[in-house]
């Protein structure tokens, strides 16, 4: 056997090994991280894409064990048209207004919820305890805007931090889709979409959020 042929076979062997590694590395990483992804039928996959936001889809796929709050928007008034159906279900209603309701869900309840023809869309909110950090009037405004389909429009919010905050806190605010307008000690006025509130609340440094329509001092 010639040296060139031997080198060619060695190179082919190395390439084959690298291809195998590339194919199995994602699976290996998933196993090492402990993440198990659920598989769904094509109709259920389409349902998740059509009615659930990306974060809620991820929860359905990874199958988390902890309950969480989610925002569900129905086609008609929840109190008038959905009360009986929700009462028969195992879903816990945390708050409701008009066509929108905040539900306490588990990952296994996501797809059955989406199969309800009366449901228009659903979005992840986060652990139930985060609701305590929202001003009650802001929570109602959140429900109203999701029901009207205006949750992606900019609103003014007042964030109350544990202290004055700094660069790290500002990066978090920006990553959540907001921009800082004014700062007064631990109180920041920011503007951004109402749908970004769950992202803001991922920071334990923010202890309370309320509407800031009356305290806005700078123009956009």
C-alpha positions in Angstrom: 0.0 0.0 0.0 1.4 3.4 -0.9 2.0 6.2 1.6 -0.5 8.4 -0.1 -3.3 5.8 0.0 -2.6 5.2 3.7 -2.7 8.9 4.5 -6.0 9.2 2.5 -7.6 6.4 4.6 -6.5 8.0 7.8 -7.9 11.4 6.8 -11.2 9.8 5.8 -11.3 8.0 9.2 -10.8 11.3 11.0 -13.5 13.0 8.9 -15.9 10.2 9.7 -15.2 10.5 13.4 -15.8 14.2 13.3 -19.1 13.8 11.5 -20.2 11.2 14.1 -19.2 13.6 16.9 -21.1 16.5 15.3 -24.2 14.3 15.0 -24.3 13.0 18.6 -22.9 16.0 20.5 -26.2 17.8 20.8 -27.8 14.7 22.1 -24.9 14.1 24.5 -25.2 17.7 25.8 -28.9 17.3 26.3 -28.3 14.2 28.4 -25.6 15.8 30.5 -27.7 18.8 31.2 -30.7 16.6 32.2 -33.0 18.3 29.6 -35.5 15.9 28.0 -37.5 17.2 25.1 -41.0 16.0 24.5 -42.1 15.0 21.0 -45.5 16.0 19.7 -47.7 15.0 16.8 -47.6 17.3 13.8 -51.1 18.8 14.6 -49.9 19.5 18.2 -46.7 21.0 16.9 -48.7 23.3 14.6 -51.0 24.2 17.5 -48.0 25.2 19.7 -46.6 27.4 16.8 -50.0 29.0 16.2 -51.2 29.7 19.7 -48.3 29.7 22.2 -45.5 32.2 22.5 -41.9 30.9 22.3 -41.3 30.7 26.0 -44.5 28.7 26.5 -43.6 26.4 23.7 -40.2 25.7 25.3 -42.0 24.8 28.6 -44.2 22.4 26.8 -41.2 20.8 25.1 -38.9 20.5 28.1 -41.6 19.5 30.5 -40.8 21.5 33.6 -42.1 20.1 36.9 -43.0 23.4 38.6 -46.3 25.1 38.1 -46.3 28.6 36.5 -48.6 31.4 35.6 -49.6 31.9 31.9 -51.8 34.5 30.2 -54.6 33.1 28.1 -56.7 35.1 25.7 -60.1 33.8 24.6 -62.3 34.8 21.7 -65.1 35.9 24.0 -65.6 37.2 27.5 -64.1 34.8 30.1 -66.7 35.4 32.8 -69.7 35.2 30.5 -68.6 32.4 28.1 -65.7 30.4 29.7 -66.6 30.3 33.4 -68.4 26.9 33.2 -65.7 25.3 31.1 -62.9 26.6 33.3 -64.9 25.4 36.3 -65.0 21.9 34.9 -61.3 21.9 34.1 -58.4 21.3 36.5 -57.1 24.8 35.7 -56.7 27.4 38.5 -57.7 30.9 37.6 -55.5 33.6 39.2 -57.1 36.7 37.7 -59.4 37.6 34.8 -60.6 40.6 32.9 -62.7 40.6 29.7 -61.3 38.0 27.3 -58.1 37.4 29.2 -57.2 35.2 32.2 -54.1 34.4 34.1 -54.0 30.6 34.8 -51.8 28.5 36.9 -50.5 25.7 34.6 -48.2 22.7 34.6 -46.3 21.8 31.4 -48.6 18.9 30.7 -51.6 21.2 30.6 -50.3 23.4 27.8 -51.3 21.4 24.8 -54.8 20.5 26.1 -55.4 24.2 26.9 -54.4 25.2 23.3 -56.8 22.6 21.8 -59.8 24.6 23.1 -61.3 26.2 20.0 -62.3 29.2 22.2 -58.7 30.0 23.0 -56.9 32.5 20.7 -53.4 32.5 22.2 -51.4 31.9 25.3 -48.2 33.3 26.7 -45.8 32.4 29.5 -45.7 34.7 32.5 -43.5 32.9 35.1 -43.6 31.6 38.6 -46.9 32.5 40.4 -45.0 34.5 43.0 -43.9 37.1 40.5 -47.4 38.4 40.3 -46.9 39.8 43.9 -44.4 42.2 42.4 -46.9 43.8 40.1 -49.1 46.7 41.1 -52.8 45.4 40.9 -53.8 48.1 38.5 -50.9 47.3 36.2 -51.9 43.6 36.3 -55.4 44.6 35.1 -53.8 46.8 32.4 -51.7 43.8 31.4 -54.8 41.7 31.0 -56.6 44.4 29.0 -53.8 44.9 26.6 -53.4 41.2 25.9 -57.1 41.0 25.3 -57.0 44.0 22.9 -53.9 42.6 21.1 -51.8 45.7 22.1 -49.4 44.0 24.4 -46.4 44.8 22.1 -47.0 48.6 22.2 -44.8 50.7 24.3 -45.9 51.7 27.8 -44.3 53.6 30.6 -43.4 51.6 33.7 -42.0 52.6 37.1 -39.4 50.0 38.3 -38.5 49.9 42.0 -35.1 48.3 42.6 -33.5 47.1 45.8 -31.0 50.0 45.5 -29.9 52.6 42.9 -28.8 50.0 40.4 -26.2 50.4 37.7 -24.8 49.0 34.4 -25.9 45.4 35.1 -29.5 46.5 35.8 -29.6 48.6 32.7 -28.4 45.8 30.6 -31.1 43.6 32.0 -33.8 46.3 31.2 -32.5 46.7 27.7 -32.4 42.9 27.1 -36.1 42.7 28.2 -37.0 45.1 25.4 -37.1 48.4 27.4 -35.1 51.6 27.5 -34.4 53.7 30.6 -36.0 57.2 30.5 -35.3 58.6 34.0 -33.7 57.5 37.2 -34.3 58.7 40.8 -32.4 56.6 43.2 -33.8 53.1 43.2 -36.8 54.2 41.0 -36.5 54.0 37.3 -39.0 55.0 34.6 -38.7 52.8 31.5 -40.6 52.4 28.3 -41.2 49.2 26.4 -43.8 46.6 25.5 -46.2 45.2 28.2 -45.3 41.7 26.9 -41.8 42.2 28.2 -42.8 42.5 31.9 -42.1 38.7 32.5 -38.6 39.3 31.3 -38.1 42.3 33.6 -39.3 40.2 36.6 -36.6 37.6 36.0 -34.3 40.0 37.9 -34.7 39.7 41.7 -33.3 43.2 41.9 -36.7 44.6 40.7 -39.0 44.4 43.7 -42.0 46.2 42.3 -43.4 47.4 39.0 -46.3 49.8 38.5 -47.6 52.1 35.7 -45.7 55.3 35.2 -48.1 57.4 33.2 -48.3 60.0 35.9 -44.6 60.2 36.7 -43.1 60.4 33.2 -40.9 63.5 33.0 -39.0 63.1 29.8 -40.3 63.0 26.2 -39.7 60.0 24.0 
